[in-house]
């Protein structure tokens, strides 16, 4: 039974890690600021869910698991609000929103 719990935990942790890596690639690949924010926000919320579930499965049901789930709940409530406020600021301050592009330097 312990091997099953360890295997499920490893799969969840690895899935969370892959989602974080995909979000990091998306943030670096997209050119527009709002697209970058979208990739970061989705990757963070889903990645932290899988990572936390992996830790809860690994640790078992305990008071520490409850604390981890409360952290996820707080993150899920705070992250969309912060992302919305930043994107709203971007839209309000930039007149040429459709033309936002980030230059990529190849020599770095």
C-alpha positions in Angstrom: 0.0 0.0 0.0 2.9 2.3 0.7 4.3 1.9 -2.8 0.9 2.8 -4.3 0.8 6.0 -2.3 4.4 6.8 -3.2 3.7 6.2 -6.9 0.5 8.3 -6.9 2.4 11.1 -5.1 5.3 10.9 -7.6 2.9 11.1 -10.6 1.1 14.1 -9.1 4.4 15.9 -8.3 5.8 15.2 -11.7 2.6 16.4 -13.4 2.8 19.7 -11.4 6.4 20.1 -12.4 5.6 19.6 -16.1 2.8 22.2 -15.8 5.2 24.7 -14.2 7.8 24.1 -17.0 5.1 24.5 -19.7 4.0 27.8 -18.0 7.6 29.0 -18.0 8.0 28.1 -21.7 4.7 29.9 -22.5 5.8 33.0 -20.6 9.1 33.1 -22.6 7.5 32.2 -25.9 4.6 34.6 -26.1 5.3 38.1 -27.3 2.3 40.1 -25.9 2.2 41.0 -22.3 -1.4 39.8 -21.7 -0.7 36.4 -23.3 2.3 36.0 -21.0 0.2 36.8 -18.0 -2.4 34.3 -19.1 0.2 31.5 -19.4 1.7 32.3 -16.1 -1.6 32.4 -14.2 -3.0 29.2 -15.6 0.3 27.4 -15.1 0.6 28.6 -11.5 -2.9 27.7 -10.4 -3.0 24.2 -12.0 0.7 23.5 -11.1 0.3 24.3 -7.5 -2.8 22.2 -7.3 -1.0 19.1 -8.5 2.1 19.7 -6.4 0.0 20.2 -3.3 -2.1 17.1 -4.0 1.1 15.2 -4.4 2.4 16.3 -1.1 -1.0 15.6 0.6 -1.0 12.0 -0.8 2.6 11.6 0.3 2.1 12.9 3.8 -1.3 11.4 4.3 -4.3 13.1 5.9 -3.1 15.3 8.7 -3.2 18.8 10.0 -0.3 19.7 7.7 -2.4 18.5 4.7 -5.2 20.9 5.8 -2.7 23.8 5.9 -1.4 22.9 2.4 -5.0 22.9 1.0 -5.7 26.2 2.7 -2.6 27.6 1.0 -3.9 26.4 -2.4 -7.3 28.0 -1.6 -5.7 31.3 -0.8 -3.6 31.2 -3.9 -6.7 30.4 -6.0 -8.5 33.4 -4.6 -5.6 35.9 -4.7 -4.0 35.0 -8.1 -6.9 35.7 -10.4 -7.6 39.0 -8.7 -4.0 40.1 -8.9 -3.8 39.0 -12.6 -7.0 40.9 -13.4 -5.7 44.1 -11.8 -2.4 43.9 -13.6 -4.0 43.2 -17.0 -6.5 46.0 -16.4 -3.7 48.4 -15.7 -2.0 47.2 -18.9 -5.1 47.8 -21.0 -5.8 51.2 -19.4 -2.2 52.6 -19.9 -1.4 51.3 -23.3 -3.1 52.8 -26.4 -1.7 50.3 -28.9 -2.5 47.1 -27.0 -2.6 45.0 -30.2 0.9 46.0 -31.0 2.6 45.0 -27.8 5.6 42.8 -28.6 8.6 41.9 -26.6 11.9 41.9 -28.4 13.9 38.7 -28.1 17.6 39.0 -28.2 19.4 36.1 -29.8 22.9 36.9 -28.5 22.1 36.2 -24.8 
